[in-house]
Amino acid sequence: MPIVVRPEDIRLPKRMLRKDILYRLGLEEGKQIGLQEGRQIGKLEFAQNMVITLVESKLGYVPEGLEERVREIKDRDFLHALIKELISSEKVLEVLKKELNL
């Protein structure tokens, strides 16, 4: 990550300049980490919504307790595998019973 020195920074004493730059670097790093975490949460929520929507479109309703159970799942790879299995299966309820213990 490049260090940017603003013109007004040059007038600061060396000690304050270093603290200011490190502070801004820390802020920038914190923003980047926050964005990455936000994206991961968004991807997880999208996968959870996809499972619920897929079940609703195949069955015409969402079985009781399904939404709460799906929201508890934090493993995106598992959700993706579940989505693939639900798409290819004709027996959606059996898949849900096997994979989610519903």
Secondary structure, 3 states (H helix, E strand, C coil): CCCCCCHHHHHCCHHHHHHHHHHHHHHHHHHHHHHHHHHHHHHHHHHHHHHHHHHHHHHCCCCCCHHHHHHHCCCHHHHHHHHHHHHHCCCHHHHHHHHHCC
